[in-house]
């Protein structure tokens, strides 16, 4: 064992791949437990599940706070789209006095209380630039933008599906004189009061931003480039999601989809007449196949019916104050908001190609089998099933690591002592 520790020390002292800000190699620190990359809800869930099993972890977070997407890159009116019981993290429910659909601030308060309860203290401002498995050592090397290096036996990727904003290329974008911003920078429609605003993207964010703009006396138009399922947030006095989960216990998915569409037609009418054509595949089946979430209407559809929100086809090109659409129509706008979603950033820093796809940065194996890779690599928050899927994976990861931890804890502790200066 001593020879092995000396070998590790020698190899980690000089890292040939180092790209730190200084000319010297990073100082490598051995982490006895797993490293979790990302302090969002998924990373916190994994850390808490490990903690209660007696396994310490180190959480690295590139931002200066937990749940940075929620705290820094979401609009003010945001609420959870699903009832709180489907969004709670393992081992700690939401407070009873919270509403069915907690606000953004309430959700952040819940996450902060969660981190405090399980004594999770992430290392903030630590963006991971490179992580790779060292075959000769049997450990992961993780290097940060701050020039620090970590060595660990297990690596949990918790950066999620929404790490980076997707900003599409639009012809003439540089000619447009007004502001063009992604929803990650949008806070409130107040600054657009009296303005003509084009919102690109008809998912839940695009729909809600349009509603928020209406409520602040702006004039929004919504670009709908693809088919979309719009469902009422609640059906028959129950949440649509909760009702769907209950029906799936008794009925096949295809039949549940048909029932959802029948009730939606009764409650919302024919959305195709509003320019919102439905996909051929049902909402639940489409979610399973592509991860595309149906829109849960919170009032936007009524604004489209009243004409307060205009539906537009795809954009062909922009000029200094005009958008030309694919049907040849042209309209003037003061601003453009891109509700075009997010993507994973895993391929930019994780040097591994078996578990994660280079194309979209998601696990190659779909849920429920995408949580575990080779050589102590895990993924949490990539299920396309929201926090419910992340909680399931966090529990599996903690259970799996615990089995190895118990067997190797003594050796790892000795290793850490020997590696420390």
VMD Tcl script that draws the C-alpha trace (Angstrom):
set ca {
  {0.00 0.00 0.00}
  {2.81 2.46 0.82}
  {4.38 1.89 -2.61}
  {1.04 2.59 -4.24}
  {0.59 5.84 -2.30}
  {4.06 7.01 -3.31}
  {3.21 6.24 -6.93}
  {0.05 8.35 -6.71}
  {1.92 11.20 -5.09}
  {4.57 11.15 -7.78}
  {2.11 11.05 -10.66}
  {-0.20 13.72 -9.32}
  {2.61 16.10 -8.54}
  {3.19 16.76 -12.25}
  {0.08 16.73 -14.41}
  {0.95 16.89 -18.13}
  {-2.55 18.15 -19.05}
  {-2.53 21.11 -16.69}
  {-4.08 24.31 -18.12}
  {-4.06 26.39 -14.98}
  {-3.67 30.14 -14.82}
  {-0.13 29.81 -13.51}
  {2.83 28.00 -15.00}
  {3.11 25.64 -12.03}
  {1.19 22.39 -11.84}
  {-1.90 22.36 -9.61}
  {-1.67 21.11 -6.07}
  {-3.61 17.87 -6.06}
  {-5.91 17.20 -3.11}
  {-7.24 13.74 -2.43}
  {-10.98 13.59 -1.67}
  {-11.91 10.44 0.30}
  {-15.53 10.41 -0.86}
  {-17.11 11.28 -4.20}
  {-16.87 14.65 -5.90}
  {-20.24 16.05 -7.01}
  {-20.04 18.59 -9.82}
  {-22.95 21.01 -9.47}
  {-24.86 22.39 -6.46}
  {-28.29 22.49 -8.04}
  {-31.20 20.45 -6.68}
  {-29.79 17.22 -8.17}
  {-26.34 17.72 -6.65}
  {-27.84 18.57 -3.26}
  {-30.02 15.46 -3.40}
  {-27.03 13.25 -4.14}
  {-24.97 14.83 -1.34}
  {-27.80 14.41 1.20}
  {-28.43 10.76 0.27}
  {-24.71 10.04 0.63}
  {-24.53 11.93 3.94}
  {-27.22 9.86 5.65}
  {-25.39 6.71 4.57}
  {-22.18 7.94 6.20}
  {-20.38 8.82 2.96}
  {-18.81 12.30 2.84}
  {-18.77 14.19 -0.45}
  {-17.28 17.36 -1.90}
  {-19.61 19.52 -3.99}
  {-17.98 21.82 -6.55}
  {-20.11 24.70 -7.86}
  {-19.03 27.20 -10.51}
  {-21.38 29.93 -9.28}
  {-21.49 31.72 -5.93}
  {-24.68 30.08 -4.62}
  {-26.65 26.86 -4.65}
  {-29.29 26.38 -7.36}
  {-27.75 29.16 -9.45}
  {-30.11 28.53 -12.36}
  {-33.09 29.19 -10.10}
  {-31.54 32.09 -8.22}
  {-29.81 33.93 -11.04}
  {-31.35 32.90 -14.35}
  {-35.12 32.68 -13.91}
  {-37.88 35.26 -14.18}
  {-39.59 36.70 -11.12}
  {-43.08 35.25 -11.66}
  {-41.82 31.66 -11.96}
  {-43.53 28.98 -9.93}
  {-43.05 25.24 -9.90}
  {-45.05 23.84 -12.80}
  {-45.82 20.64 -10.89}
  {-47.36 20.25 -7.41}
  {-44.80 20.40 -4.63}
  {-45.09 16.72 -3.70}
  {-43.61 15.83 -7.11}
  {-40.71 18.26 -6.70}
  {-39.42 17.57 -3.19}
  {-35.93 16.20 -2.70}
  {-35.25 12.95 -0.83}
  {-35.57 12.88 2.96}
  {-37.22 16.30 3.36}
  {-40.72 17.37 2.24}
  {-41.76 20.94 1.54}
  {-43.15 22.91 4.50}
  {-46.88 22.28 4.92}
  {-47.66 25.99 4.68}
  {-46.18 26.25 1.19}
  {-48.78 26.49 -1.59}
  {-49.36 23.64 -4.03}
  {-47.18 25.41 -6.59}
  {-44.38 27.15 -4.65}
  {-42.93 30.39 -5.95}
  {-39.36 30.73 -7.13}
  {-38.31 32.31 -3.83}
  {-40.06 29.63 -1.78}
  {-38.31 26.90 -3.74}
  {-34.93 28.57 -3.18}
  {-35.70 28.85 0.54}
  {-36.52 25.15 0.58}
  {-33.21 24.28 -1.11}
  {-31.24 26.46 1.29}
  {-32.95 24.80 4.25}
  {-32.20 21.42 2.69}
  {-28.49 22.22 2.37}
  {-28.42 23.45 5.96}
  {-30.22 20.38 7.33}
  {-27.75 17.98 5.73}
  {-24.74 20.24 6.31}
  {-23.93 20.54 2.62}
  {-21.32 23.26 2.09}
  {-20.30 23.43 -1.58}
  {-17.00 24.89 -2.74}
  {-18.28 27.93 -4.64}
  {-16.57 29.63 -7.57}
  {-15.02 26.31 -8.57}
  {-15.82 25.63 -12.22}
  {-14.59 22.23 -13.37}
  {-12.52 22.59 -16.53}
  {-11.47 18.98 -16.96}
  {-12.28 15.64 -15.41}
  {-10.81 12.37 -16.60}
  {-10.21 8.89 -15.28}
  {-6.58 7.94 -14.79}
  {-6.37 4.29 -15.75}
  {-2.92 3.86 -14.21}
  {-4.10 5.12 -10.82}
  {-7.70 3.95 -10.83}
  {-8.88 7.41 -9.75}
  {-10.53 10.47 -11.27}
  {-8.55 13.68 -11.74}
  {-10.67 16.83 -11.56}
  {-9.18 20.25 -12.36}
  {-10.89 23.56 -11.68}
  {-10.67 27.03 -13.21}
  {-9.01 28.20 -10.00}
  {-5.98 26.03 -10.67}
  {-6.82 23.39 -8.08}
  {-6.72 19.68 -8.68}
  {-8.72 16.94 -6.99}
  {-8.28 13.18 -6.98}
  {-11.28 11.02 -6.15}
  {-12.56 7.47 -6.52}
  {-16.10 8.45 -7.54}
  {-17.36 11.30 -9.72}
  {-21.01 12.37 -9.72}
  {-22.02 14.61 -12.64}
  {-24.83 16.88 -11.43}
  {-24.54 19.83 -13.82}
  {-27.85 18.82 -15.35}
  {-29.67 19.26 -18.63}
  {-29.87 23.06 -18.26}
  {-26.26 24.13 -17.77}
  {-25.92 26.44 -20.77}
  {-28.41 28.64 -22.61}
  {-29.26 27.67 -26.18}
  {-28.98 30.75 -28.43}
  {-29.96 29.99 -32.03}
  {-28.46 31.70 -35.04}
  {-31.02 33.95 -36.73}
  {-30.22 35.62 -40.03}
  {-29.84 39.37 -39.59}
  {-29.50 39.15 -35.84}
  {-26.65 41.66 -35.78}
  {-28.72 44.12 -37.80}
  {-31.54 44.26 -35.27}
  {-31.26 47.46 -33.23}
  {-33.31 46.45 -30.21}
  {-32.22 44.17 -27.37}
  {-32.13 40.42 -27.97}
  {-31.90 38.42 -24.77}
  {-32.30 34.84 -23.63}
  {-34.87 34.08 -20.94}
  {-31.94 33.39 -18.59}
  {-31.53 37.20 -18.52}
  {-35.24 38.05 -18.37}
  {-36.63 39.04 -14.97}
  {-39.86 40.97 -15.47}
  {-42.00 42.52 -18.18}
  {-41.81 45.86 -16.37}
  {-38.86 47.06 -18.48}
  {-40.83 46.25 -21.66}
  {-43.94 48.20 -20.74}
  {-45.49 49.63 -23.91}
  {-43.03 47.76 -26.14}
  {-43.65 45.31 -28.98}
  {-41.82 42.13 -27.97}
  {-41.24 38.98 -30.02}
  {-40.85 35.84 -27.91}
  {-39.15 32.96 -29.72}
  {-40.11 29.53 -28.35}
  {-43.43 28.10 -27.18}
  {-42.44 25.92 -24.23}
  {-43.48 26.65 -20.66}
  {-40.99 29.52 -20.39}
  {-42.03 31.18 -23.64}
  {-45.71 30.93 -22.73}
  {-45.15 32.35 -19.25}
  {-42.95 35.20 -20.46}
  {-45.69 36.20 -22.92}
  {-48.22 36.20 -20.09}
  {-45.89 38.26 -17.91}
  {-45.39 40.78 -20.72}
  {-49.16 41.11 -21.11}
  {-49.54 41.73 -17.40}
  {-47.05 44.60 -17.73}
  {-48.87 46.19 -20.69}
  {-46.38 45.11 -23.32}
  {-47.52 43.73 -26.69}
  {-46.04 40.24 -27.11}
  {-46.00 37.97 -30.14}
  {-45.09 34.30 -29.85}
  {-43.04 32.41 -32.44}
  {-44.29 28.84 -32.77}
  {-42.00 26.85 -35.05}
  {-43.06 23.33 -34.09}
  {-46.07 21.39 -32.90}
  {-46.79 21.61 -29.18}
  {-49.05 19.96 -26.63}
  {-50.81 22.48 -24.39}
  {-52.60 20.94 -21.41}
  {-54.51 22.62 -18.56}
  {-52.44 22.70 -15.39}
  {-55.31 21.03 -13.57}
  {-58.04 18.62 -14.68}
  {-61.10 17.49 -12.75}
  {-59.86 19.28 -9.63}
  {-56.46 17.56 -9.69}
  {-53.09 18.49 -11.13}
  {-52.73 17.17 -14.68}
  {-49.40 15.59 -13.81}
  {-50.72 13.94 -10.67}
  {-53.79 12.67 -12.49}
  {-51.59 11.27 -15.25}
  {-49.38 9.42 -12.76}
  {-52.46 7.94 -11.07}
  {-54.04 6.82 -14.35}
  {-50.78 5.18 -15.47}
  {-51.04 2.80 -12.52}
  {-54.18 1.31 -14.05}
  {-54.19 2.10 -17.77}
  {-51.72 1.82 -20.68}
  {-49.87 4.98 -21.68}
  {-51.63 5.33 -25.02}
  {-55.07 5.30 -23.40}
  {-54.00 7.85 -20.77}
  {-52.76 10.11 -23.57}
  {-56.10 9.89 -25.33}
  {-57.97 10.73 -22.13}
  {-55.71 13.74 -21.51}
  {-56.31 15.05 -25.02}
  {-60.08 14.58 -24.76}
  {-60.28 16.53 -21.50}
  {-57.89 19.18 -22.85}
  {-60.10 19.65 -25.90}
  {-63.13 20.13 -23.65}
  {-61.37 22.61 -21.35}
  {-59.14 24.48 -23.80}
  {-60.81 24.01 -27.16}
  {-59.04 23.26 -30.43}
  {-55.57 24.78 -30.00}
  {-54.80 24.28 -33.71}
  {-57.21 27.14 -34.49}
  {-54.88 29.37 -32.47}
  {-51.77 28.33 -34.41}
  {-50.77 25.70 -31.86}
  {-50.91 22.41 -33.75}
  {-50.56 19.28 -31.66}
  {-47.98 16.55 -32.41}
  {-49.22 13.23 -33.77}
  {-47.75 11.50 -30.72}
  {-49.54 11.92 -27.40}
  {-48.07 14.15 -24.66}
  {-46.83 11.39 -22.34}
  {-45.47 9.24 -25.14}
  {-43.69 12.25 -26.63}
  {-42.16 13.02 -23.24}
  {-40.85 9.46 -22.99}
  {-39.48 9.44 -26.53}
  {-37.89 12.87 -26.75}
  {-38.02 14.45 -23.32}
  {-40.19 17.27 -24.71}
  {-42.43 18.50 -21.91}
  {-46.02 19.51 -22.65}
  {-46.96 23.09 -21.81}
  {-49.11 23.40 -18.70}
  {-51.28 26.44 -19.29}
  {-51.44 29.04 -16.52}
  {-53.45 31.68 -18.41}
  {-51.51 32.29 -21.62}
  {-54.02 30.51 -23.83}
  {-56.78 32.92 -22.81}
  {-54.56 35.84 -23.85}
  {-53.94 34.18 -27.23}
  {-57.71 33.68 -27.71}
  {-58.38 37.32 -26.85}
  {-55.74 38.55 -29.29}
  {-53.50 40.05 -26.60}
  {-50.80 37.59 -27.69}
  {-50.30 37.00 -31.41}
  {-48.98 33.66 -32.68}
  {-46.36 33.84 -35.45}
  {-44.56 31.24 -37.57}
  {-40.78 30.82 -37.68}
  {-38.45 33.75 -38.38}
  {-36.81 33.96 -41.80}
  {-34.61 36.96 -41.04}
  {-34.29 40.16 -39.03}
  {-33.58 43.72 -40.10}
  {-32.93 46.78 -37.93}
  {-36.47 46.86 -36.44}
  {-38.35 44.15 -38.33}
  {-38.85 40.40 -38.27}
  {-39.71 38.67 -41.52}
  {-41.48 35.36 -41.00}
  {-41.38 32.23 -43.14}
  {-44.85 33.01 -44.51}
  {-43.56 36.32 -45.91}
  {-45.24 38.55 -43.34}
  {-43.20 41.35 -41.77}
  {-43.73 43.09 -38.43}
  {-41.89 45.68 -36.37}
  {-40.60 44.87 -32.88}
  {-38.75 46.74 -30.15}
  {-37.17 43.68 -28.51}
  {-36.74 39.93 -28.91}
  {-36.68 37.36 -26.11}
  {-35.28 33.91 -26.82}
  {-37.18 31.24 -24.89}
  {-35.07 28.63 -26.63}
  {-34.09 26.51 -23.67}
  {-30.87 25.09 -22.31}
  {-28.43 22.27 -22.94}
  {-25.90 20.15 -21.09}
  {-22.26 21.31 -20.99}
  {-20.80 17.92 -19.99}
  {-18.83 17.31 -23.24}
  {-16.85 20.53 -22.67}
  {-15.19 19.26 -19.48}
  {-15.75 15.52 -18.96}
  {-13.22 13.52 -20.94}
  {-15.32 10.39 -21.24}
  {-17.29 9.20 -24.23}
  {-18.93 5.94 -23.18}
  {-21.55 7.15 -20.72}
  {-22.33 10.61 -22.12}
  {-23.11 11.48 -25.72}
  {-20.92 14.10 -27.38}
  {-23.90 15.38 -29.35}
  {-26.22 16.45 -26.54}
  {-24.20 15.82 -23.38}
  {-26.81 13.43 -21.98}
  {-26.39 9.81 -20.85}
  {-26.57 7.43 -23.81}
  {-28.74 4.99 -21.88}
  {-32.24 6.33 -21.20}
  {-34.00 6.43 -17.86}
  {-33.95 4.42 -15.65}
  {-30.52 3.11 -16.69}
  {-28.51 6.28 -17.30}
  {-27.38 6.96 -13.74}
  {-24.30 4.73 -13.62}
  {-21.24 4.48 -15.86}
  {-17.88 2.79 -15.56}
  {-14.98 3.46 -13.17}
  {-17.06 5.15 -10.48}
  {-18.83 7.63 -12.78}
  {-22.44 8.61 -12.04}
  {-25.05 11.03 -13.38}
  {-27.92 12.71 -11.55}
  {-30.39 15.18 -13.01}
  {-30.30 13.93 -16.61}
  {-33.49 11.86 -16.68}
  {-35.72 14.38 -18.55}
  {-38.17 13.72 -15.74}
  {-37.47 16.71 -13.53}
  {-36.77 16.55 -9.82}
  {-38.70 13.31 -9.41}
  {-36.24 11.51 -11.68}
  {-33.27 13.20 -10.03}
  {-34.40 12.02 -6.60}
  {-34.67 8.43 -7.82}
  {-31.16 8.53 -9.25}
  {-29.69 10.23 -6.17}
  {-30.89 7.37 -3.98}
  {-29.48 4.76 -6.35}
  {-26.12 6.51 -6.53}
  {-25.82 6.79 -2.76}
  {-26.69 3.13 -2.25}
  {-24.18 2.02 -4.89}
  {-21.32 4.16 -3.58}
  {-22.01 3.14 0.02}
  {-21.34 -0.51 -0.81}
  {-17.88 0.36 -2.13}
  {-17.26 2.89 0.62}
  {-17.66 0.43 3.44}
  {-15.16 -1.92 1.86}
  {-12.58 0.71 1.02}
  {-12.99 3.35 3.72}
  {-9.93 2.28 5.70}
  {-7.65 2.24 2.65}
  {-8.93 5.60 1.42}
  {-8.39 7.24 4.78}
  {-4.81 5.99 4.81}
  {-4.38 7.26 1.26}
  {-5.62 10.74 2.19}
  {-3.24 10.97 5.13}
  {-0.28 9.92 3.03}
  {-1.10 12.34 0.22}
  {-1.59 15.36 2.47}
  {1.53 17.50 3.01}
}
mol new
graphics top color blue
foreach p $ca { graphics top sphere $p radius 0.5 }
foreach p [lrange $ca 0 end-1] q [lrange $ca 1 end] { graphics top cylinder $p $q radius 0.2 }
display resetview
